[in-house]
Amino acid sequence: MSRIYTCEVLCGHVLSSYRELIERVSTYLRDGPPSLANAELADTIINYERRLLERLRPRENVSEPSAQRTTVAQLTRMVPIVKWEQLLSAYFHGHSIGQDTPVLISQPHYFSGLSQIISTTDTTTLNHYMMWRMVMKYAPHLDRTVRSHYFRFQQFIHGAEDPDQPEEHWWEQCARHTSHYLRHAVGYLYATKAAGSRVEDTVRQAEALAEQVKKQAIDSVSSVAWLTDKGPLREKLSSVELRVGYAFKDRPKELDNFYLDLIIKPGSHLENVFEAERFLGRQKARLLSDRATDLAEDQAWTISAVDTRPIYNRELNTVVVPLAALQSPIFSLEEHPALLYGSFGSLVGRLMFECLDQADADEGRHLFRNNVTRASLQETLRCLANGYPALDKTLPVNGLLVAGEALADIAGLTAAFRVSQDLLDIAILDSGPAFVCEEFKVLLRKNSIHQVPVPPIPSSAAERALQIIKQNFNKLDWDTQLVRILLTQTRAPHESMCEEVLLRRLEIWSLVSSSAPKRLRVLQTLQQFPEFGRSFGCGTDPESNICHAW
């Protein structure tokens, strides 16, 4: 919700749409005399939410921590108006919560001012706010009228050209919520019934490639000049666990036992949703005191096998690659190995280095505790941040917010590239071997293209290389070829990092997002990747802003 308020100056129509949502839903749900007119109720909720969100650390302030480890006692001193021990005991029912129970909080800046906001707010406003947040949480599961208002608003803030879609276009919500509450069961069915006959071979080869990238990621730390204290990062990477495929593999009985106390009944969908929420809460509570096999599996597999976006679980230091992500263009047993290293390999590498994107958190302070190293890290991040305007002036981005992401991209691509150099022997047209560039050249050779024309007015070195590729792949699906070879796939497999993004959506996200548009991520990474520059002769431009990041 923060993006609605942050972008108010640029897109007040989004805030207006949110106010309209509150008014329409409250009008429909109220069955008695209202204490406030609907328009006044909307303003009350919005004003209170704005006060809360103003306590969040400004995203452009990268010096303050975004997370902090503490205890219930310290949290109580920080926000004394909330009875934390009682609240957490109710949430984790049946489990002992004491003053010394460890707690990880996000946005400590927010908690530091929470007591004052709550204590200076009347009870009626607090009640309206709590009721509205509950309605928003369960809106996708309420009746058609509420769902329609909610879905239209979601379409609007995500930049849909036509937010008034008929209900049959909402089918994905059913699949999404089923996967949320029954993620392991849905994932197991997908793996055993719908994912094809080569699931085991796919998982086995993906695991092997991921392990190779992990080894090179660890080894690559030694060559990073600005990283004077290399030990903590090596240890962090060495302890990374890899989960590839799906949960409860070859253990269907354990999967059945996991869902034994989830009772789904015919009748009210909403009642079943409440029961599923209680089930998930019980599973989380059991993790506090029980380390049974099924719970360990559940803890590690925080997403379903049907998800298409691999993740890095920071709390468990685990890279999770769901089975559905192991399909073209990210991964395919039929693809040339160079394509696998350039897509899946760099994706896994980027996730392993996600700690570089969190230098301000507790984890980052542990990895970069040496003052000299921290200063060098900040200098590298500033260099990367300063390079974005030259890449593409039409795409808005806050360089300081996305520089950590760029550093992780570069480090991950480097690890995957080194694996390819160890294992591949691809013919090279000229000097500067790079698995990305080699594959370009193989494809060029297949299409009988012997000379690569250079555009006369390049906007940057990396942009020029992309122009070259696009010119010479005009008879091919060049976006597909590029996405297979280039770099991290951060969303569904069919979405290229070079995807077109609506400008309205970019305006909404640009001021607060810690992730750059995918086109800029590609350009930034290739520009900072020396092997790519050498192969295309494009690494010496003064405007290139080479940072020697990894």
TORPALUM-142109 format. One record per residue (C-alpha): residue number from 1; residue in three letters; x, y, z. Coordinates in steps of 0.1 Angstrom, whole numbers, plus 5000, padded with zeros to 4 digits. Layout:
SITE resi resn    X    Y    Z
SITE  NUM  ALA    X    Y    Z
...
//
This chain:
SITE resi resn    X    Y    Z
SITE    1  MET 5000 5000 5000
SITE    2  SER 5030 5023 5005
SITE    3  ARG 5033 5029 4967
SITE    4  ILE 4998 5045 4967
SITE    5  TYR 5009 5073 4990
SITE    6  THR 5045 5076 4978
SITE    7  CYS 5034 5083 4943
SITE    8  GLU 5006 5107 4952
SITE    9  VAL 5024 5137 4935
SITE   10  LEU 5029 5118 4903
SITE   11  CYS 4997 5097 4902
SITE   12  GLY 4970 5112 4924
SITE   13  HIS 4945 5091 4904
SITE   14  VAL 4957 5060 4921
SITE   15  LEU 4949 5075 4956
SITE   16  SER 4915 5085 4942
SITE   17  SER 4909 5050 4930
SITE   18  TYR 4918 5037 4965
SITE   19  ARG 4894 5061 4981
SITE   20  GLU 4867 5050 4957
SITE   21  LEU 4873 5014 4966
SITE   22  ILE 4869 5021 5004
SITE   23  GLU 4837 5041 4997
SITE   24  ARG 4821 5014 4975
SITE   25  VAL 4830 4984 4996
SITE   26  SER 4819 5001 5029
SITE   27  THR 4786 5012 5013
SITE   28  TYR 4779 4976 5002
SITE   29  LEU 4790 4959 5035
SITE   30  ARG 4773 4982 5060
SITE   31  ASP 4739 4969 5072
SITE   32  GLY 4732 4995 5100
SITE   33  PRO 4734 5032 5105
SITE   34  PRO 4769 5043 5098
SITE   35  SER 4789 5063 5124
SITE   36  LEU 4806 5081 5096
SITE   37  ALA 4796 5089 5060
SITE   38  ASN 4814 5066 5035
SITE   39  ALA 4835 5095 5021
SITE   40  GLU 4845 5105 5056
SITE   41  LEU 4853 5069 5065
SITE   42  ALA 4875 5066 5035
SITE   43  ASP 4894 5098 5045
SITE   44  THR 4897 5086 5081
SITE   45  ILE 4913 5053 5070
SITE   46  ILE 4936 5069 5044
SITE   47  ASN 4948 5096 5069
SITE   48  TYR 4956 5069 5095
SITE   49  GLU 4974 5047 5070
SITE   50  ARG 4994 5077 5058
SITE   51  ARG 5005 5084 5094
SITE   52  LEU 5017 5048 5097
SITE   53  LEU 5035 5048 5064
SITE   54  GLU 5053 5080 5072
SITE   55  ARG 5070 5060 5100
SITE   56  LEU 5086 5037 5074
SITE   57  ARG 5122 5043 5067
SITE   58  PRO 5124 5064 5035
SITE   59  ARG 5135 5041 5008
SITE   60  GLU 5161 5065 4995
SITE   61  ASN 5177 5065 5030
SITE   62  VAL 5200 5035 5025
SITE   63  SER 5220 5041 5057
SITE   64  GLU 5193 5030 5082
SITE   65  PRO 5187 4992 5087
SITE   66  SER 5157 4976 5071
SITE   67  ALA 5156 4947 5096
SITE   68  GLN 5167 4941 5132
SITE   69  ARG 5170 4911 5155
SITE   70  THR 5155 4917 5189
SITE   71  THR 5135 4901 5217
SITE   72  VAL 5099 4904 5230
SITE   73  ALA 5112 4924 5260
SITE   74  GLN 5131 4949 5237
SITE   75  LEU 5101 4951 5214
SITE   76  THR 5078 4958 5244
SITE   77  ARG 5101 4987 5254
SITE   78  MET 5101 5000 5219
SITE   79  VAL 5063 4999 5215
SITE   80  PRO 5049 4997 5251
SITE   81  ILE 5013 5004 5241
SITE   82  VAL 5011 4969 5225
SITE   83  LYS 5010 4939 5247
SITE   84  TRP 5034 4919 5226
SITE   85  GLU 5038 4888 5248
SITE   86  GLN 5000 4884 5250
SITE   87  LEU 4996 4891 5213
SITE   88  LEU 5022 4866 5201
SITE   89  SER 5010 4840 5225
SITE   90  ALA 4975 4843 5210
SITE   91  TYR 4990 4840 5175
SITE   92  PHE 5012 4811 5183
SITE   93  HIS 4986 4793 5204
SITE   94  GLY 4998 4766 5227
SITE   95  HIS 5034 4776 5226
SITE   96  SER 5054 4794 5253
SITE   97  ILE 5062 4830 5244
SITE   98  GLY 5084 4848 5269
SITE   99  GLN 5102 4881 5273
SITE  100  ASP 5135 4865 5260
SITE  101  THR 5119 4850 5229
SITE  102  PRO 5138 4862 5198
SITE  103  VAL 5120 4884 5173
SITE  104  LEU 5131 4896 5138
SITE  105  ILE 5114 4929 5129
SITE  106  SER 5113 4946 5096
SITE  107  GLN 5115 4984 5094
SITE  108  PRO 5127 4992 5130
SITE  109  HIS 5122 5028 5121
SITE  110  TYR 5085 5021 5119
SITE  111  PHE 5083 5005 5153
SITE  112  SER 5101 5034 5170
SITE  113  GLY 5072 5058 5165
SITE  114  LEU 5043 5034 5166
SITE  115  SER 5033 5039 5202
SITE  116  GLN 5028 5077 5197
SITE  117  ILE 5006 5071 5166
SITE  118  ILE 4984 5046 5184
SITE  119  SER 4981 5065 5216
SITE  120  THR 4971 5097 5198
SITE  121  THR 4944 5080 5177
SITE  122  ASP 4908 5076 5188
SITE  123  THR 4894 5042 5193
SITE  124  THR 4868 5046 5165
SITE  125  THR 4895 5053 5139
SITE  126  LEU 4915 5023 5151
SITE  127  ASN 4884 5001 5148
SITE  128  HIS 4877 5014 5113
SITE  129  TYR 4913 5008 5103
SITE  130  MET 4914 4972 5117
SITE  131  MET 4881 4963 5100
SITE  132  TRP 4892 4977 5067
SITE  133  ARG 4925 4958 5068
SITE  134  MET 4906 4926 5075
SITE  135  VAL 4882 4933 5045
SITE  136  MET 4912 4939 5023
SITE  137  LYS 4929 4906 5034
SITE  138  TYR 4898 4885 5026
SITE  139  ALA 4883 4906 4997
SITE  140  PRO 4893 4880 4971
SITE  141  HIS 4871 4854 4990
SITE  142  LEU 4840 4875 4997
SITE  143  ASP 4810 4878 4974
SITE  144  ARG 4810 4889 4938
SITE  145  THR 4804 4926 4944
SITE  146  VAL 4833 4930 4968
SITE  147  ARG 4856 4908 4946
SITE  148  SER 4847 4930 4916
SITE  149  HIS 4856 4962 4933
SITE  150  TYR 4888 4947 4947
SITE  151  PHE 4899 4932 4914
SITE  152  ARG 4892 4964 4895
SITE  153  PHE 4914 4983 4919
SITE  154  GLN 4942 4957 4917
SITE  155  GLN 4941 4959 4879
SITE  156  PHE 4942 4997 4880
SITE  157  ILE 4973 5000 4903
SITE  158  HIS 4992 4974 4882
SITE  159  GLY 4987 4995 4851
SITE  160  ALA 4961 4975 4832
SITE  161  GLU 4949 4994 4802
SITE  162  ASP 4913 4981 4809
SITE  163  PRO 4907 4974 4846
SITE  164  ASP 4871 4965 4840
SITE  165  GLN 4876 4929 4831
SITE  166  PRO 4848 4903 4833
SITE  167  GLU 4848 4878 4862
SITE  168  GLU 4860 4849 4839
SITE  169  HIS 4893 4868 4837
SITE  170  TRP 4898 4863 4874
SITE  171  TRP 4905 4826 4871
SITE  172  GLU 4941 4830 4881
SITE  173  GLN 4930 4840 4916
SITE  174  CYS 4915 4806 4922
SITE  175  ALA 4947 4789 4912
SITE  176  ARG 4968 4814 4932
SITE  177  HIS 4949 4809 4964
SITE  178  THR 4947 4772 4961
SITE  179  SER 4984 4770 4957
SITE  180  HIS 4988 4793 4987
SITE  181  TYR 4969 4771 5011
SITE  182  LEU 4978 4737 4996
SITE  183  ARG 5011 4745 4981
SITE  184  HIS 5028 4712 4987
SITE  185  ALA 4998 4691 4976
SITE  186  VAL 4994 4711 4944
SITE  187  GLY 5031 4710 4938
SITE  188  TYR 5033 4672 4942
SITE  189  LEU 5004 4667 4918
SITE  190  TYR 5020 4690 4893
SITE  191  ALA 5053 4671 4896
SITE  192  THR 5039 4636 4894
SITE  193  LYS 5009 4642 4870
SITE  194  ALA 5015 4672 4848
SITE  195  ALA 5051 4681 4844
SITE  196  GLY 5061 4655 4819
SITE  197  SER 5081 4623 4819
SITE  198  ARG 5116 4637 4825
SITE  199  VAL 5110 4654 4858
SITE  200  GLU 5137 4635 4877
SITE  201  ASP 5163 4641 4850
SITE  202  THR 5155 4678 4849
SITE  203  VAL 5158 4682 4887
SITE  204  ARG 5190 4661 4888
SITE  205  GLN 5207 4682 4861
SITE  206  ALA 5195 4715 4875
SITE  207  GLU 5208 4705 4910
SITE  208  ALA 5242 4696 4895
SITE  209  LEU 5244 4729 4876
SITE  210  ALA 5234 4749 4907
SITE  211  GLU 5261 4732 4928
SITE  212  GLN 5287 4741 4902
SITE  213  VAL 5276 4777 4903
SITE  214  LYS 5277 4777 4941
SITE  215  LYS 5313 4765 4940
SITE  216  GLN 5323 4792 4915
SITE  217  ALA 5304 4819 4935
SITE  218  ILE 5325 4810 4966
SITE  219  ASP 5358 4810 4945
SITE  220  SER 5349 4843 4928
SITE  221  VAL 5351 4862 4961
SITE  222  SER 5389 4859 4962
SITE  223  SER 5391 4881 4930
SITE  224  VAL 5370 4910 4942
SITE  225  ALA 5395 4938 4948
SITE  226  TRP 5373 4961 4970
SITE  227  LEU 5363 4933 4993
SITE  228  THR 5392 4933 5018
SITE  229  ASP 5375 4910 5044
SITE  230  LYS 5365 4881 5023
SITE  231  GLY 5359 4855 5050
SITE  232  PRO 5324 4863 5061
SITE  233  LEU 5310 4863 5026
SITE  234  ARG 5327 4830 5017
SITE  235  GLU 5312 4815 5048
SITE  236  LYS 5278 4828 5039
SITE  237  LEU 5280 4814 5004
SITE  238  SER 5294 4781 5016
SITE  239  SER 5264 4776 5039
SITE  240  VAL 5238 4783 5012
SITE  241  GLU 5214 4754 5008
SITE  242  LEU 5198 4745 4974
SITE  243  ARG 5163 4732 4971
SITE  244  VAL 5154 4723 4935
SITE  245  GLY 5122 4706 4923
SITE  246  TYR 5094 4700 4948
SITE  247  ALA 5087 4692 4984
SITE  248  PHE 5081 4657 4998
SITE  249  LYS 5098 4641 4968
SITE  250  ASP 5091 4603 4968
SITE  251  ARG 5075 4606 5002
SITE  252  PRO 5037 4607 4996
SITE  253  LYS 5028 4593 5030
SITE  254  GLU 5046 4622 5048
SITE  255  LEU 5027 4646 5025
SITE  256  ASP 4994 4631 5036
SITE  257  ASN 5004 4633 5072
SITE  258  PHE 5013 4670 5067
SITE  259  TYR 4976 4678 5058
SITE  260  LEU 4959 4655 5083
SITE  261  ASP 4945 4683 5104
SITE  262  LEU 4933 4705 5076
SITE  263  ILE 4896 4698 5072
SITE  264  ILE 4879 4712 5041
SITE  265  LYS 4841 4709 5041
SITE  266  PRO 4815 4714 5014
SITE  267  GLY 4796 4747 5018
SITE  268  SER 4810 4781 5026
SITE  269  HIS 4842 4790 5007
SITE  270  LEU 4850 4817 5033
SITE  271  GLU 4848 4792 5062
SITE  272  ASN 4873 4770 5044
SITE  273  VAL 4896 4799 5039
SITE  274  PHE 4894 4807 5076
SITE  275  GLU 4902 4770 5084
SITE  276  ALA 4931 4771 5060
SITE  277  GLU 4945 4802 5077
SITE  278  ARG 4942 4785 5110
SITE  279  PHE 4960 4755 5096
SITE  280  LEU 4989 4776 5083
SITE  281  GLY 4991 4793 5117
SITE  282  ARG 4993 4760 5134
SITE  283  GLN 5021 4749 5112
SITE  284  LYS 5041 4781 5119
SITE  285  ALA 5035 4777 5156
SITE  286  ARG 5048 4741 5155
SITE  287  LEU 5081 4753 5141
SITE  288  LEU 5088 4771 5174
SITE  289  SER 5092 4738 5192
SITE  290  ASP 5090 4709 5168
SITE  291  ARG 5116 4699 5142
SITE  292  ALA 5097 4669 5126
SITE  293  THR 5107 4659 5091
SITE  294  ASP 5074 4673 5076
SITE  295  LEU 5079 4706 5093
SITE  296  ALA 5115 4709 5082
SITE  297  GLU 5103 4703 5046
SITE  298  ASP 5076 4728 5050
SITE  299  GLN 5100 4754 5064
SITE  300  ALA 5125 4750 5035
SITE  301  TRP 5098 4749 5008
SITE  302  THR 5082 4782 5014
SITE  303  ILE 5068 4783 4978
SITE  304  SER 5051 4756 4957
SITE  305  ALA 5065 4736 4929
SITE  306  VAL 5040 4753 4906
SITE  307  ASP 5055 4787 4912
SITE  308  THR 5076 4800 4884
SITE  309  ARG 5098 4824 4903
SITE  310  PRO 5128 4810 4922
SITE  311  ILE 5135 4828 4955
SITE  312  TYR 5162 4832 4981
SITE  313  ASN 5150 4826 5016
SITE  314  ARG 5171 4849 5037
SITE  315  GLU 5162 4835 5071
SITE  316  LEU 5172 4800 5061
SITE  317  ASN 5200 4810 5037
SITE  318  THR 5184 4788 5010
SITE  319  VAL 5179 4791 4973
SITE  320  VAL 5145 4775 4964
SITE  321  VAL 5140 4767 4927
SITE  322  PRO 5105 4753 4921
SITE  323  LEU 5099 4727 4894
SITE  324  ALA 5077 4750 4873
SITE  325  ALA 5107 4774 4869
SITE  326  LEU 5127 4746 4852
SITE  327  GLN 5113 4751 4817
SITE  328  SER 5123 4770 4786
SITE  329  PRO 5137 4796 4784
SITE  330  ILE 5152 4792 4819
SITE  331  PHE 5160 4755 4817
SITE  332  SER 5156 4727 4793
SITE  333  LEU 5174 4694 4788
SITE  334  GLU 5174 4700 4751
SITE  335  GLU 5191 4733 4753
SITE  336  HIS 5228 4739 4746
SITE  337  PRO 5248 4741 4779
SITE  338  ALA 5258 4776 4771
SITE  339  LEU 5222 4787 4772
SITE  340  LEU 5217 4770 4806
SITE  341  TYR 5247 4787 4821
SITE  342  GLY 5235 4821 4808
SITE  343  SER 5199 4817 4820
SITE  344  PHE 5195 4792 4848
SITE  345  GLY 5231 4795 4860
SITE  346  SER 5231 4833 4863
SITE  347  LEU 5197 4832 4880
SITE  348  VAL 5209 4808 4907
SITE  349  GLY 5241 4828 4911
SITE  350  ARG 5222 4861 4915
SITE  351  LEU 5200 4845 4942
SITE  352  MET 5230 4833 4961
SITE  353  PHE 5244 4868 4961
SITE  354  GLU 5212 4884 4972
SITE  355  CYS 5229 4893 5005
SITE  356  LEU 5248 4920 4985
SITE  357  ASP 5214 4936 4980
SITE  358  GLN 5208 4939 5017
SITE  359  ALA 5240 4956 5029
SITE  360  ASP 5220 4978 5053
SITE  361  ALA 5204 4949 5072
SITE  362  ASP 5218 4929 5101
SITE  363  GLU 5231 4903 5076
SITE  364  GLY 5249 4930 5056
SITE  365  ARG 5266 4945 5086
SITE  366  HIS 5279 4910 5095
SITE  367  LEU 5292 4904 5061
SITE  368  PHE 5308 4938 5057
SITE  369  ARG 5318 4946 5093
SITE  370  ASN 5353 4959 5083
SITE  371  ASN 5350 4997 5080
SITE  372  VAL 5373 4997 5049
SITE  373  THR 5352 4971 5032
SITE  374  ARG 5320 4989 5040
SITE  375  ALA 5334 5021 5026
SITE  376  SER 5345 5003 4994
SITE  377  LEU 5311 4987 4991
SITE  378  GLN 5293 5020 4993
SITE  379  GLU 5317 5035 4967
SITE  380  THR 5309 5006 4944
SITE  381  LEU 5272 5010 4949
SITE  382  ARG 5274 5047 4942
SITE  383  CYS 5293 5040 4910
SITE  384  LEU 5266 5016 4898
SITE  385  ALA 5239 5041 4908
SITE  386  ASN 5255 5069 4888
SITE  387  GLY 5255 5047 4857
SITE  388  TYR 5217 5044 4852
SITE  389  PRO 5209 5078 4836
SITE  390  ALA 5233 5071 4807
SITE  391  LEU 5217 5036 4801
SITE  392  ASP 5182 5049 4793
SITE  393  LYS 5169 5083 4802
SITE  394  THR 5133 5073 4795
SITE  395  LEU 5131 5047 4823
SITE  396  PRO 5128 5063 4857
SITE  397  VAL 5149 5046 4885
SITE  398  ASN 5163 5056 4918
SITE  399  GLY 5199 5044 4914
SITE  400  LEU 5208 5042 4951
SITE  401  LEU 5179 5019 4957
SITE  402  VAL 5186 4995 4929
SITE  403  ALA 5225 4995 4930
SITE  404  GLY 5225 4965 4954
SITE  405  GLU 5204 4945 4930
SITE  406  ALA 5228 4954 4901
SITE  407  LEU 5258 4942 4922
SITE  408  ALA 5241 4909 4929
SITE  409  ASP 5232 4905 4892
SITE  410  ILE 5269 4911 4882
SITE  411  ALA 5282 4887 4908
SITE  412  GLY 5258 4860 4898
SITE  413  LEU 5265 4863 4861
SITE  414  THR 5302 4861 4868
SITE  415  ALA 5299 4828 4888
SITE  416  ALA 5278 4812 4860
SITE  417  PHE 5303 4824 4834
SITE  418  ARG 5332 4809 4852
SITE  419  VAL 5314 4775 4854
SITE  420  SER 5309 4777 4816
SITE  421  GLN 5345 4784 4810
SITE  422  ASP 5355 4754 4831
SITE  423  LEU 5331 4730 4814
SITE  424  LEU 5326 4742 4779
SITE  425  ASP 5349 4743 4748
SITE  426  ILE 5329 4764 4723
SITE  427  ALA 5345 4776 4691
SITE  428  ILE 5353 4814 4693
SITE  429  LEU 5353 4837 4664
SITE  430  ASP 5377 4861 4680
SITE  431  SER 5393 4869 4714
SITE  432  GLY 5374 4876 4745
SITE  433  PRO 5356 4843 4753
SITE  434  ALA 5324 4848 4772
SITE  435  PHE 5296 4822 4773
SITE  436  VAL 5270 4849 4765
SITE  437  CYS 5290 4862 4736
SITE  438  GLU 5301 4828 4724
SITE  439  GLU 5265 4817 4720
SITE  440  PHE 5257 4849 4701
SITE  441  LYS 5285 4840 4678
SITE  442  VAL 5273 4804 4673
SITE  443  LEU 5239 4817 4664
SITE  444  LEU 5255 4843 4641
SITE  445  ARG 5274 4815 4624
SITE  446  LYS 5243 4794 4620
SITE  447  ASN 5226 4823 4602
SITE  448  SER 5256 4829 4579
SITE  449  ILE 5263 4863 4593
SITE  450  HIS 5300 4870 4591
SITE  451  GLN 5303 4907 4598
SITE  452  VAL 5286 4925 4626
SITE  453  PRO 5276 4961 4617
SITE  454  VAL 5279 4987 4644
SITE  455  PRO 5252 5013 4647
SITE  456  PRO 5267 5048 4640
SITE  457  ILE 5254 5065 4672
SITE  458  PRO 5255 5042 4702
SITE  459  SER 5239 5055 4733
SITE  460  SER 5262 5033 4754
SITE  461  ALA 5285 5003 4750
SITE  462  ALA 5260 4978 4762
SITE  463  GLU 5232 4994 4743
SITE  464  ARG 5253 4992 4711
SITE  465  ALA 5258 4955 4717
SITE  466  LEU 5221 4950 4721
SITE  467  GLN 5215 4969 4689
SITE  468  ILE 5239 4947 4671
SITE  469  ILE 5222 4916 4683
SITE  470  LYS 5188 4929 4674
SITE  471  GLN 5199 4938 4639
SITE  472  ASN 5213 4904 4632
SITE  473  PHE 5186 4884 4647
SITE  474  ASN 5158 4900 4629
SITE  475  LYS 5147 4867 4613
SITE  476  LEU 5146 4850 4647
SITE  477  ASP 5126 4856 4678
SITE  478  TRP 5153 4878 4691
SITE  479  ASP 5136 4885 4725
SITE  480  THR 5134 4848 4732
SITE  481  GLN 5170 4842 4721
SITE  482  LEU 5182 4871 4743
SITE  483  VAL 5163 4860 4774
SITE  484  ARG 5177 4825 4771
SITE  485  ILE 5212 4838 4771
SITE  486  LEU 5213 4869 4792
SITE  487  LEU 5206 4869 4829
SITE  488  THR 5183 4865 4857
SITE  489  GLN 5147 4857 4851
SITE  490  THR 5130 4873 4881
SITE  491  ARG 5094 4865 4871
SITE  492  ALA 5075 4839 4851
SITE  493  PRO 5096 4821 4825
SITE  494  HIS 5078 4837 4796
SITE  495  GLU 5087 4872 4807
SITE  496  SER 5119 4886 4794
SITE  497  MET 5141 4909 4814
SITE  498  CYS 5137 4932 4784
SITE  499  GLU 5099 4931 4786
SITE  500  GLU 5080 4963 4779
SITE  501  VAL 5066 4979 4811
SITE  502  LEU 5038 5004 4811
SITE  503  LEU 5051 5039 4818
SITE  504  ARG 5023 5045 4843
SITE  505  ARG 5033 5015 4863
SITE  506  LEU 5069 5027 4862
SITE  507  GLU 5059 5060 4875
SITE  508  ILE 5041 5043 4904
SITE  509  TRP 5070 5021 4914
SITE  510  SER 5101 5041 4904
SITE  511  LEU 5104 5062 4936
SITE  512  VAL 5101 5033 4960
SITE  513  SER 5112 5002 4941
SITE  514  SER 5145 4985 4950
SITE  515  SER 5143 4967 4916
SITE  516  ALA 5151 4984 4883
SITE  517  PRO 5131 4978 4851
SITE  518  LYS 5144 4946 4835
SITE  519  ARG 5158 4964 4805
SITE  520  LEU 5180 4985 4827
SITE  521  ARG 5191 4954 4846
SITE  522  VAL 5203 4938 4814
SITE  523  LEU 5221 4969 4802
SITE  524  GLN 5238 4976 4835
SITE  525  THR 5250 4940 4839
SITE  526  LEU 5263 4936 4804
SITE  527  GLN 5281 4970 4806
SITE  528  GLN 5298 4959 4838
SITE  529  PHE 5306 4924 4825
SITE  530  PRO 5342 4927 4811
SITE  531  GLU 5341 4895 4789
SITE  532  PHE 5310 4908 4771
SITE  533  GLY 5327 4942 4764
SITE  534  ARG 5359 4925 4751
SITE  535  SER 5340 4902 4727
SITE  536  PHE 5320 4931 4712
SITE  537  GLY 5348 4957 4715
SITE  538  CYS 5326 4979 4736
SITE  539  GLY 5343 4983 4770
SITE  540  THR 5363 5015 4766
SITE  541  ASP 5338 5042 4761
SITE  542  PRO 5342 5071 4786
SITE  543  GLU 5304 5070 4791
SITE  544  SER 5304 5034 4801
SITE  545  ASN 5310 5041 4838
SITE  546  ILE 5328 5008 4844
SITE  547  CYS 5328 5001 4882
SITE  548  HIS 5349 4969 4884
SITE  549  ALA 5322 4957 4908
SITE  550  TRP 5330 4919 4906
//
